[in-house]
Amino acid sequence: MKFDEMLAERTQYCGEVVKSYLPGTESEVPEADAASEDAREIEEIYGDRKAYCARVIEAMNYSVEAGGKRLRPLLMLAAYRIFCEGSGDGFTQEDEDIVGPFMAAIEMIHTYSLVHDDLPEMDNDRYRRGQLTTHAKYGAGMAVLAGDGLLNYAYELVASTLALEQDPELRERMVNALFILASNAGIDGMVGGQCADLMAEGRGADVGEDELMYIHTHKTACMIESALMTGAVLAGAPEEDVSSLYMIGEDLGIAFQIRDDILDVEGNAGELGKDVHQDDRDNKTTYVSLFGMDKAKEDVRAYTDEALELTDSLSVSNEEVGFLKQLILELAGRTK
Ligand code: GRG
Protein backbone atom coordinates (compact mmCIF):
# COMPACT_ATOMS: atom_id res chain seq x y z
CA MET A 1 0.00 0.00 0.00
CA LYS A 2 1.25 3.52 -0.83
CA PHE A 3 2.32 5.70 2.11
CA ASP A 4 -0.44 8.32 1.50
CA GLU A 5 -3.15 5.67 1.57
CA MET A 6 -1.67 4.05 4.64
CA LEU A 7 -1.45 7.40 6.43
CA ALA A 8 -5.09 8.20 5.60
CA GLU A 9 -6.18 4.76 6.80
CA ARG A 10 -4.16 4.97 10.01
CA THR A 11 -5.37 8.52 10.73
CA GLN A 12 -8.97 7.37 10.40
CA TYR A 13 -8.25 4.33 12.57
CA CYS A 14 -6.67 6.53 15.28
CA GLY A 15 -9.69 8.84 15.18
CA GLU A 16 -12.01 5.88 15.64
CA VAL A 17 -9.99 4.49 18.55
CA VAL A 18 -9.99 7.91 20.24
CA LYS A 19 -13.73 8.39 19.72
CA SER A 20 -14.50 4.93 21.09
CA TYR A 21 -13.12 6.04 24.48
CA LEU A 22 -14.90 9.41 24.71
CA PRO A 23 -17.44 9.78 27.50
CA GLY A 24 -20.96 8.97 26.37
CA THR A 25 -24.14 10.79 27.19
CA GLU A 26 -27.65 9.42 26.73
CA SER A 27 -27.02 8.39 23.13
CA GLU A 28 -24.24 5.96 23.99
CA VAL A 29 -25.38 4.08 27.07
CA PRO A 30 -23.50 0.77 27.39
CA GLU A 31 -25.64 -2.35 27.32
CA ALA A 32 -26.11 -4.55 30.38
CA ASP A 33 -28.51 -7.21 31.59
CA ALA A 34 -31.52 -5.21 32.84
CA ALA A 35 -31.64 -6.84 36.29
CA SER A 36 -27.88 -6.73 36.95
CA GLU A 37 -25.82 -4.58 39.30
CA ASP A 38 -24.06 -3.17 36.17
CA ALA A 39 -27.36 -1.96 34.77
CA ARG A 40 -28.15 -0.08 38.00
CA GLU A 41 -24.69 1.53 38.01
CA ILE A 42 -24.98 2.50 34.33
CA GLU A 43 -28.44 3.98 34.90
CA GLU A 44 -27.10 6.05 37.81
CA ILE A 45 -24.05 7.40 35.93
CA TYR A 46 -25.78 8.07 32.62
CA GLY A 47 -28.93 9.41 34.26
CA ASP A 48 -26.86 11.96 36.17
CA ARG A 49 -24.80 12.84 33.11
CA LYS A 50 -27.94 13.46 31.09
CA ALA A 51 -29.59 15.52 33.81
CA TYR A 52 -26.70 17.66 34.99
CA CYS A 53 -23.49 17.64 32.98
CA ALA A 54 -24.37 16.78 29.38
CA ARG A 55 -23.12 20.21 28.29
CA VAL A 56 -19.52 19.72 29.40
CA ILE A 57 -19.46 16.24 27.82
CA GLU A 58 -20.82 17.74 24.60
CA ALA A 59 -18.06 20.40 24.66
CA MET A 60 -15.38 17.75 25.34
CA ASN A 61 -16.60 15.58 22.46
CA TYR A 62 -16.98 18.61 20.15
CA SER A 63 -13.32 19.48 20.73
CA VAL A 64 -12.00 15.98 20.08
CA GLU A 65 -14.35 15.02 17.25
CA ALA A 66 -13.32 18.12 15.27
CA GLY A 67 -10.49 15.93 14.01
CA GLY A 68 -6.96 17.17 13.52
CA LYS A 69 -4.02 15.13 12.33
CA ARG A 70 -4.16 12.63 15.23
CA LEU A 71 -0.38 12.84 15.15
CA ARG A 72 0.33 11.75 18.70
CA PRO A 73 -1.83 8.57 18.55
CA LEU A 74 -0.32 7.87 15.11
CA LEU A 75 3.21 8.07 16.50
CA MET A 76 2.33 6.00 19.56
CA LEU A 77 0.78 3.32 17.38
CA ALA A 78 3.77 3.27 15.03
CA ALA A 79 6.22 2.91 17.94
CA TYR A 80 4.08 0.14 19.47
CA ARG A 81 3.87 -1.71 16.16
CA ILE A 82 7.64 -1.51 15.65
CA PHE A 83 8.21 -3.49 18.83
CA CYS A 84 5.08 -5.55 19.45
CA GLU A 85 5.25 -9.31 19.05
CA GLY A 86 5.24 -10.25 15.40
CA SER A 87 5.21 -6.46 14.72
CA GLY A 88 3.41 -5.14 11.59
CA ASP A 89 0.70 -7.66 10.65
CA GLY A 90 0.93 -9.28 14.07
CA PHE A 91 -1.04 -6.37 15.58
CA THR A 92 -4.08 -8.00 17.22
CA GLN A 93 -7.22 -7.01 19.12
CA GLU A 94 -5.27 -7.72 22.29
CA ASP A 95 -2.66 -5.15 21.19
CA GLU A 96 -5.39 -2.62 20.48
CA ASP A 97 -6.76 -3.14 24.01
CA ILE A 98 -3.30 -2.38 25.44
CA VAL A 99 -2.29 0.66 23.39
CA GLY A 100 -5.78 1.99 22.48
CA PRO A 101 -6.55 3.62 25.86
CA PHE A 102 -3.14 5.34 25.84
CA MET A 103 -3.69 6.57 22.26
CA ALA A 104 -7.04 8.02 23.32
CA ALA A 105 -5.53 9.50 26.50
CA ILE A 106 -2.73 11.35 24.70
CA GLU A 107 -5.16 12.81 22.16
CA MET A 108 -7.45 13.93 25.01
CA ILE A 109 -4.51 15.59 26.77
CA HIS A 110 -3.38 17.23 23.52
CA THR A 111 -6.92 18.43 22.80
CA TYR A 112 -7.32 19.88 26.31
CA SER A 113 -4.11 21.84 25.74
CA LEU A 114 -5.47 23.25 22.47
CA VAL A 115 -8.80 24.18 24.09
CA HIS A 116 -7.04 26.02 26.91
CA ASP A 117 -4.46 27.57 24.58
CA ASP A 118 -7.28 29.05 22.48
CA LEU A 119 -8.95 30.77 25.47
CA PRO A 120 -9.17 34.58 25.52
CA GLU A 121 -6.73 34.62 28.47
CA MET A 122 -4.14 32.74 26.41
CA ASP A 123 -4.01 32.99 22.60
CA ASN A 124 -7.63 34.11 22.10
CA ASP A 125 -8.21 32.18 18.86
CA ARG A 126 -11.61 31.72 17.22
CA TYR A 127 -10.85 28.89 14.78
CA ARG A 128 -9.16 25.55 15.30
CA ARG A 129 -9.36 22.31 13.33
CA GLY A 130 -11.59 24.08 10.80
CA GLN A 131 -14.34 24.97 13.26
CA LEU A 132 -15.11 27.47 16.01
CA THR A 133 -12.84 27.01 19.02
CA THR A 134 -14.49 25.50 22.08
CA HIS A 135 -14.71 28.83 23.95
CA ALA A 136 -16.13 30.56 20.85
CA LYS A 137 -18.90 27.97 20.71
CA TYR A 138 -19.57 27.18 24.36
CA GLY A 139 -18.17 30.19 26.26
CA ALA A 140 -14.90 30.48 28.18
CA GLY A 141 -16.16 28.88 31.40
CA MET A 142 -17.40 25.76 29.64
CA ALA A 143 -14.17 25.60 27.57
CA VAL A 144 -12.08 25.61 30.78
CA LEU A 145 -14.25 22.77 32.10
CA ALA A 146 -14.10 20.83 28.82
CA GLY A 147 -10.29 21.00 28.93
CA ASP A 148 -10.28 19.96 32.60
CA GLY A 149 -12.72 17.17 31.80
CA LEU A 150 -10.54 15.84 28.98
CA LEU A 151 -7.37 15.94 31.07
CA ASN A 152 -9.01 14.04 33.93
CA TYR A 153 -10.81 11.60 31.67
CA ALA A 154 -7.49 10.71 30.01
CA TYR A 155 -6.08 9.56 33.34
CA GLU A 156 -9.36 7.89 34.42
CA LEU A 157 -9.12 5.85 31.25
CA VAL A 158 -5.50 4.80 31.76
CA ALA A 159 -6.07 4.07 35.47
CA SER A 160 -9.08 1.86 34.74
CA THR A 161 -7.10 -0.04 32.08
CA LEU A 162 -4.27 -0.54 34.55
CA ALA A 163 -6.63 -1.69 37.30
CA LEU A 164 -8.06 -4.43 35.06
CA GLU A 165 -4.68 -5.73 33.83
CA GLN A 166 -3.86 -9.15 35.35
CA ASP A 167 -0.42 -9.72 33.77
CA PRO A 168 2.19 -8.22 36.16
CA GLU A 169 4.72 -7.54 33.39
CA LEU A 170 2.17 -5.69 31.30
CA ARG A 171 0.95 -3.78 34.36
CA GLU A 172 4.50 -2.60 34.99
CA ARG A 173 4.83 -1.44 31.40
CA MET A 174 1.54 0.46 31.78
CA VAL A 175 2.72 2.14 35.00
CA ASN A 176 5.94 3.24 33.23
CA ALA A 177 3.96 4.50 30.24
CA LEU A 178 1.60 6.40 32.56
CA PHE A 179 4.55 8.14 34.21
CA ILE A 180 6.00 9.13 30.82
CA LEU A 181 2.60 10.41 29.70
CA ALA A 182 1.97 12.47 32.85
CA SER A 183 5.45 13.91 33.27
CA ASN A 184 5.70 15.07 29.66
CA ALA A 185 2.33 16.78 29.87
CA GLY A 186 3.07 18.48 33.20
CA ILE A 187 5.32 21.18 34.68
CA ASP A 188 8.53 19.65 33.35
CA GLY A 189 6.87 19.20 29.98
CA MET A 190 4.07 20.89 28.07
CA VAL A 191 2.70 22.99 30.96
CA GLY A 192 6.23 24.29 31.70
CA GLY A 193 6.67 25.17 28.02
CA GLN A 194 3.33 26.93 27.90
CA CYS A 195 4.26 28.90 31.04
CA ALA A 196 7.50 30.09 29.40
CA ASP A 197 5.57 30.90 26.21
CA LEU A 198 3.11 33.04 28.16
CA MET A 199 5.92 34.84 29.99
CA ALA A 200 7.66 35.54 26.65
CA GLU A 201 4.60 37.10 25.04
CA GLY A 202 5.00 40.70 24.00
CA ARG A 203 8.74 40.72 24.83
CA GLY A 204 9.72 40.42 21.15
CA ALA A 205 13.48 40.65 20.56
CA ASP A 206 14.19 40.33 24.29
CA VAL A 207 13.56 36.57 23.99
CA GLY A 208 16.75 34.74 23.04
CA GLU A 209 17.61 31.36 21.56
CA ASP A 210 17.82 29.43 24.88
CA GLU A 211 14.42 30.63 26.01
CA LEU A 212 12.86 29.91 22.62
CA MET A 213 14.33 26.40 22.52
CA TYR A 214 13.01 25.74 26.06
CA ILE A 215 9.55 26.76 24.85
CA HIS A 216 9.72 24.64 21.69
CA THR A 217 11.11 21.53 23.32
CA HIS A 218 8.70 21.65 26.29
CA LYS A 219 5.50 23.01 24.77
CA THR A 220 5.62 20.88 21.64
CA ALA A 221 8.36 18.24 21.59
CA CYS A 222 7.59 16.67 24.98
CA MET A 223 4.19 15.36 23.83
CA ILE A 224 5.78 13.94 20.66
CA GLU A 225 8.55 12.25 22.67
CA SER A 226 5.88 10.95 25.02
CA ALA A 227 3.85 9.43 22.16
CA LEU A 228 6.85 7.53 20.77
CA MET A 229 8.19 6.43 24.16
CA THR A 230 4.87 5.23 25.60
CA GLY A 231 4.15 3.19 22.44
CA ALA A 232 7.55 1.51 22.68
CA VAL A 233 7.35 0.93 26.46
CA LEU A 234 3.89 -0.66 26.17
CA ALA A 235 5.24 -3.04 23.52
CA GLY A 236 8.19 -4.02 25.74
CA ALA A 237 10.95 -2.36 23.67
CA PRO A 238 14.57 -2.48 24.98
CA GLU A 239 15.65 0.55 27.04
CA GLU A 240 18.21 1.72 24.43
CA ASP A 241 15.46 1.92 21.84
CA VAL A 242 13.20 3.89 24.20
CA SER A 243 16.11 6.33 24.69
CA SER A 244 16.57 6.59 20.91
CA LEU A 245 12.86 7.29 20.51
CA TYR A 246 13.15 10.07 23.08
CA MET A 247 15.85 11.70 20.92
CA ILE A 248 13.89 11.08 17.72
CA GLY A 249 10.86 12.68 19.38
CA GLU A 250 12.89 15.71 20.43
CA ASP A 251 14.24 16.29 16.90
CA LEU A 252 10.86 15.64 15.33
CA GLY A 253 9.12 17.89 17.85
CA ILE A 254 11.50 20.79 17.21
CA ALA A 255 11.16 20.36 13.43
CA PHE A 256 7.36 20.21 13.87
CA GLN A 257 7.32 23.46 15.88
CA ILE A 258 9.64 25.31 13.47
CA ARG A 259 7.35 24.20 10.63
CA ASP A 260 4.43 25.54 12.71
CA ASP A 261 6.19 28.90 12.96
CA ILE A 262 6.79 28.87 9.18
CA LEU A 263 3.15 28.00 8.46
CA ASP A 264 1.97 30.89 10.64
CA VAL A 265 3.74 33.16 8.13
CA GLU A 266 3.33 31.29 4.83
CA GLY A 267 0.45 28.89 5.46
CA ASN A 268 -3.09 28.93 4.21
CA ALA A 269 -5.75 29.51 6.89
CA GLY A 270 -8.32 27.35 5.08
CA GLU A 271 -5.95 24.41 4.83
CA LEU A 272 -4.63 24.84 8.37
CA GLY A 273 -8.14 25.15 9.81
CA LYS A 274 -7.01 28.10 11.98
CA ASP A 275 -6.05 31.75 11.57
CA VAL A 276 -2.52 32.66 10.40
CA HIS A 277 -0.19 35.59 11.34
CA GLN A 278 -1.12 35.07 14.99
CA ASP A 279 2.50 35.19 16.19
CA ASP A 280 2.97 38.61 14.63
CA ARG A 281 -0.32 39.79 16.18
CA ASP A 282 0.91 38.70 19.62
CA ASN A 283 4.45 40.06 19.11
CA LYS A 284 5.75 36.53 19.72
CA THR A 285 9.33 35.50 19.18
CA THR A 286 9.38 32.50 16.87
CA TYR A 287 12.09 30.54 15.09
CA VAL A 288 11.33 32.59 11.97
CA SER A 289 11.49 35.97 13.72
CA LEU A 290 14.71 35.00 15.50
CA PHE A 291 16.65 33.33 12.68
CA GLY A 292 14.82 34.30 9.46
CA MET A 293 12.79 32.17 7.07
CA ASP A 294 15.73 30.62 5.19
CA LYS A 295 17.43 29.29 8.31
CA ALA A 296 14.08 28.11 9.70
CA LYS A 297 13.53 25.99 6.57
CA GLU A 298 17.12 24.74 6.63
CA ASP A 299 16.79 23.70 10.26
CA VAL A 300 13.52 21.83 9.70
CA ARG A 301 15.52 19.72 7.23
CA ALA A 302 18.48 19.35 9.61
CA TYR A 303 16.34 18.20 12.59
CA THR A 304 14.38 15.91 10.28
CA ASP A 305 17.59 14.33 8.92
CA GLU A 306 18.85 13.78 12.45
CA ALA A 307 15.55 12.11 13.42
CA LEU A 308 15.77 9.86 10.35
CA GLU A 309 19.36 8.87 11.14
CA LEU A 310 18.41 7.99 14.71
CA THR A 311 15.52 5.91 13.40
CA ASP A 312 18.04 3.87 11.41
CA SER A 313 19.90 3.14 14.64
CA LEU A 314 16.94 1.32 16.28
CA SER A 315 17.67 -2.32 17.13
CA VAL A 316 14.90 -3.51 14.80
CA SER A 317 14.27 -2.79 11.17
CA ASN A 318 10.85 -3.68 9.82
CA GLU A 319 8.04 -2.18 7.72
CA GLU A 320 6.86 -0.14 10.70
CA VAL A 321 10.22 1.59 10.97
CA GLY A 322 9.78 2.43 7.28
CA PHE A 323 6.33 3.90 8.02
CA LEU A 324 7.72 6.00 10.87
CA LYS A 325 10.50 7.35 8.64
CA GLN A 326 8.02 8.32 5.93
CA LEU A 327 5.81 9.99 8.52
CA ILE A 328 8.80 12.00 9.82
CA LEU A 329 9.57 13.10 6.23
CA GLU A 330 5.94 13.96 5.54
CA LEU A 331 5.79 16.22 8.62
CA ALA A 332 8.81 18.22 7.44
CA GLY A 333 6.83 19.40 4.42
CA ARG A 334 3.39 19.55 5.99
CA THR A 335 0.99 22.30 4.93
CA LYS A 336 -1.56 21.75 7.72
C1 GRG B 1 -2.57 25.01 27.66
C2 GRG B 1 -0.97 23.57 29.00
C3 GRG B 1 -1.34 24.17 27.73
C4 GRG B 1 -0.54 23.95 26.67
C5 GRG B 1 -0.80 24.42 25.31
C6 GRG B 1 -0.35 22.67 22.38
C7 GRG B 1 -0.13 23.98 23.01
C8 GRG B 1 0.33 24.01 24.42
C9 GRG B 1 -0.40 25.10 22.35
C10 GRG B 1 -0.95 25.13 20.97
C11 GRG B 1 -0.32 26.21 20.20
C12 GRG B 1 0.72 25.75 19.29
C13 GRG B 1 0.75 26.40 17.97
C14 GRG B 1 1.58 24.82 19.64
C15 GRG B 1 2.69 24.32 18.85
C16 GRG B 1 2.42 23.26 17.82
C17 GRG B 1 1.28 22.47 18.11
C18 GRG B 1 1.33 21.63 19.31
C19 GRG B 1 0.26 22.55 17.29
C20 GRG B 1 -0.97 21.82 17.40
O1 GRG B 1 -0.77 20.46 17.18
P1 GRG B 1 -1.25 19.77 15.84
O2 GRG B 1 -0.78 20.55 14.65
O3 GRG B 1 -2.83 19.95 15.96
O4 GRG B 1 -0.88 18.33 15.89
P2 GRG B 1 -4.02 19.00 15.46
O5 GRG B 1 -5.23 19.90 15.49
O6 GRG B 1 -3.68 18.52 14.07
O7 GRG B 1 -4.11 17.88 16.45
Boltz pocket constraint, residues with backbone or C-beta under 6 A from the ligand:
constraints:
  - pocket:
      binder: B
      contacts: [[A, 67], [A, 68], [A, 69], [A, 70], [A, 71], [A, 110], [A, 112], [A, 113], [A, 114], [A, 116], [A, 117], [A, 129], [A, 185], [A, 190], [A, 191], [A, 194], [A, 219], [A, 220], [A, 256], [A, 257], [A, 260], [A, 336]]
      max_distance: 6.0
